[in-house]
Amino acid sequence: MHFSITDLARTRLAAGPVPIWETVLSLHRLQRGDGGALVGPWRRHARTAPPDGRRSLTALIPPSGYFPDFLTPATEADLPEAAEQVASTPRDVLRQDLAHLRSGHTDTSFTKALWHGSATASKHLATALTGYHRATIAPVWHRIEEQVHTDRTRMAAGLAANGVAGMLALLPPALRWRPPVLEVDYPVDQDVVLGGRGLVLVPSFFCHRTAVTLLRDDANPVLVYPVQHRSPDLRPDPAHAVALARLLGHSRAAVLESLDHSRTTSEVAEQAGVLVSSASQHLSALRAAHLVRTGRHGRSVRHTLTELGAALLRGDPSGR
C-alpha cells in the first residue's frame, strides 16, 4: 500500500469492531478451525447454533481466499443496516465480484440466482447475514468489543505519541511500515496506490495472522487487521495462585500474572509492583523457560505469554 503525505493525513482508525467484517471473517474461522485458543469456545458454540442461512453464506465465503467485495460495504453500521446495503448492491458490481469468485469455485443455485439479479436471492442474502450474526456473533459481541477496544487503545496511543506513522508501526508483524509503503503478507501480489484517498484501518477479532483488503480499487480503501488477542479468564483461581507463587516465587509469579495482555517492561513492573530492573530479570528467566515471548513493536519492546505460559497460569495440564 503506497502512501502520500495526503494519505497519511487522511488515514484513520475505525471506531471499533465493524459488524459486517466480523460476521464475514468469522465464517473463515468456523470453516477452517483456526484462530487460536480464544476462538475455540466460540466455534464450538457456533457449530451447535441454528444454521440460519449459513449454507447460503458459505457458497459465497469459502474457507480461504477471495470472497466477494460486495459482502463488506464501506460502513461501520450495525449488522441489519449493513446487510441491507449488501442486498442493494448494484447488479454490475455484484456480477463483477461473482465473476472473481466463479474463477476458483463452483457455482451454486444461490450464486446463480444472485448473478441473474433475483430480488428474492438478494433478500435471502440479507436475511442469512442477519440470522447468522444473531445466532453466532451477537451472543459474544461484548467479548469482541472488549478485545478490539483494548487493541485500539494501544494503536491510538501510538498515534498520539508519533502520528500516523507511529500507529502504522504498531501493526502486527505481518504488516511492516517501510515509509512510504505499508507491506502486508498476502496470498497474492497486489499494489494499492492510495492516491490521496487515505486508508481506514479496521481492527478485527476474527481476522487471523495477516490483514485483509478489497480486491476492487475501492473509492474508500480499507485494511482489516488482526488485533492482539488478550485472553480472558487467564488469571489463576486463589488456590492455584498460591501454588504458582510457591513454584516461581511471589515476584516472578506476579510478573507472569501481569501478562494478561501485551505489556512493556515498565508496564509489567507497575502491574506486578516491582522495580523495572527486577521485572526485566524475571522476564528474562520466564523467557528462557519459554513461558514468555518478547518482540519489538514500533519503538517499544513488548512481552506476551506463550501458549505454555498461558497454560501454566491457568493451571491447565493439557497445555491447550
N, C-alpha and C positions, 0 to 999 in steps of 0.2 A: 504494500500500500504506500503510494507516493504522496508525501505531504508538501504543501507550500506553506508560507507564513500565514496566509489566509486560512488554510485548512486547520492549522494549529489553533488559530483564534476561534474557529467555529466547531471545534471538537468538544463534545460534551459527554457526560456520563448519564445514562438513564436513571430515573428516579428510584428504581427498584426492579424487582423481577418483572418481566413482561409476560403476562399470562399466556399469550398465544405461542411465544417461543418456548416457554417451559412445557406447554402441552405437547407441541410437536416433538421437541427433543426428548421428552420422556418416553416416547414410543420407540426411539432408538435404544434407550436403556432397557426398556421392557423386553424388546425382541432380542437384544444382543447379550443380556445378562451381565453387562459390565457396569462400571460406575463406582466401584468400591463398596466398602462395608456400610457406608451411610445410605446408599441407595437400596441395599439388600432388603431391609424390612419393608420399605415402600413397595418393592417389586413383588414380594410375597402377598401383600395386601392387594395390589393391582391385579394380580393374576386370578384372584378369587372374586374380584368385584364383577358386577354385571357387565357384559360386553359393551352394551350401549354404543353400537356403531363402530367398534374397534376394527372389525374386519374390513369395513369400507376405508377406514383411515390407513390401515397397513397396505392397502392397494396403492396408496399414494406415497406412503412413507416406508420405504424398505428398511431392513435392519441397518444398512450402512449406505453411504454415498448420497447421491443427489436426491432431494425431494423438491417438489415444485415451489418456486419462489412465492407464488400467489398465496400459499398457506400461511405466510408470515408477513402480512401487510405492515406498512410503516405506521404502527400505532402502539401506544402503551395502554390502551383502554382495557377494560375488563373483558373477560372471555366472550360473553354473549355479543357485545358490540363488535369485537374483533371477528367473531365467527360470521356476523352479518356482512362485514366488509369482504371476507373471503368469498362468501356466496355471491357477492355482487361483482366479482372480478370480470372485467370486460372479456368478451369471447376471444378476441385476438390475442390478448395476454395469456389467457388460460390455455389456448391451443399451443402457443409458443412454449410454455413451460411443460405441458404434457408431451410435446414432441421430444424434449430432452429426456423426460422420464421413459418414454417409449424406446429410446435408443438402447437402453440397458435392461428393460423389464417388460414382461408380458402384459398386454392389456387385459383388463377385466371388464365385465359388463358395466361396472360402475364408472371406470375411467372412460370407457367408450361413450357412455351416456353424457358425461361431462364434456367430452370432445364435441359431441353433436349439439351442445347447448341446451340440454334438458333442464328446464326450470325445476323439475321435481328432483333431479340429481343434485343440483346446487343447494336446494333447500335441505335435502338429506345430509349433505356435507356439513352445513351449519349445525344441524341437529346432532350429528355424530360428534363433532368437535365439542359442543356444549355438554352432551351426555357423558363423553369420556372424561372431560375435565371435572364434571360434577362428581363422578364415581371414583376417580383415582387421584386427582390433583387437589381439589378443594379441601378434602379432609386433612391434608398435610401442608396447606398453603402457609400456615403460620410458621412452620419449620423452614419452609423455603424462604420466606421473607426474612427470618432471623439470620439465616446463613448469608443471604445476599446482602443484607444491610450491613452486616459485620464486615464483609469484604469491601463493600462500597465505602465505608468509613475509612478503611485503610487506604483506598485509592484516592479519596478526597483529601486525605492528609498529605499525600504526595503532590497533589495538585496545588494545595495551599502553600506548601513549602517550596516547590520548584517548578510550578507552572505545569502546562500540559505535558511537556517533555518529561518532567518528573513523574507524572502519573503514568505515562506510557512505559516508563522504565520499571514500574511495579507490576506489569502484566506477567502472567505465568511464564515459565521457561520456554514454552513452545512459541512464544511471541517475543521477538527481540527488536528493541528500538535502536536502530542504527541511522541516526539523522542523515537525510530527511525521509528515510524509509522504515516502515514497520514490516519486518519479516515474520511470516507465520508458517509454521509447519502445516502443510496442507496436502491432501491426496492428489491434487492436480496443480499444474503450473497456472498461475493466474496473476496478472498485473492489474491493479486498481489504481488509476490516477484520479485522485480526489478532485483536482481541478478547481479548488476554491469552495467546494460544497461542504467541506468539513466531514466529520465522522461521528456517528452515535455509537458509543461503547455500551454494550448491554451485558451486565454481569448475570450469569446464569447458574442455577443449581444443577440442572440436568445436562448442561454442556460438559463434555468429558475430554480431558487431555489437551485438545487444541481448539482453536476458535472456528467459528462458522460465519460465512458471509453469503451474500446472494450471488447467483450466477449472473443475473442481469446487471448491467451497469446502471444501477438504480439512481433515481434523482436524489435520494437521501441515503447515502452509503451507511451501512450498519455493520458492526463487527460484534458478534456474540462470543464472550469468552468465559471459560470455567472459573468459578470462584474458588478461593482456598477454602475447602470444607473444614469446618470446625465441628468435630464430633460431639454431639450432645451426650449427656449421661456418662462422661468419661471419669468423673471423679469417683473414687472408691467409696464404698459404704464405710461407716466408722470402724467396724471390726477389721476390715481389710486395710484401712488406712494405718491402724496401729501396727499390723503385721508388716506393712510396707516400710514404715519408719524403723522397725527393728531390723529389717533386712538391709536397708540403704543408709540408715541414719536419718534423723529428723530433717536436717537441712537439705540433703540430697533428695529425699522423698518430696519435700516441699517444692524443689525446683522441678521435679518431674510432674507434679500435680499442676504446676503453673502453666504447663504447656497444653492447656485445653484448646488453645489455638496458637497460630504462629506468633512468636514474640521475639523482640530483640533481646540482647543480653541485659541491658538496663531495665527493660520491662519485666524480664524474668526475675531480676534482683528485687524490684519493687514488689512484685506479686508474691514472691517467696519470703520476703522480709530478710534478705541477706545483703551483704555488700556486693558490689558489681564484681570485684575481684574473686570473691567466693563463688558467685554464680558462674563465672567463667570457668573456674576449676571444676565445679560439679558438672557443668555441661560437657566439658572435655571428657570426664570419666564416663558419663552416660553415653556420649557419642562413641567412645571406644568400645562400649558394651553393646553397640548397635540398638540402643534404645531411643536415641535422638539423632536427627539429621540436621545439618546446618548448610545454608545456602545463601548466596548473595542475591538480593532483590533490589535493583537500583543501587542506591548508595548505602543501603543498610544490610546488615547480616542478620538473618532471622533463623530461629530454631523451631523445629516441629517434631512431634513424636513420630517414630517409625511404627509400623504395624506391631512389632514386638513390644515397643514401649507402651503403646496403647493397650495391648493385651495384658501386660504386667500391671498397668494402672487400674484396669477394670477387674483384675483377678480372674481373667479368662484363661483357663488352662489349655483350651483348644488353640489359642493364638489367633482366632478369627476376629 
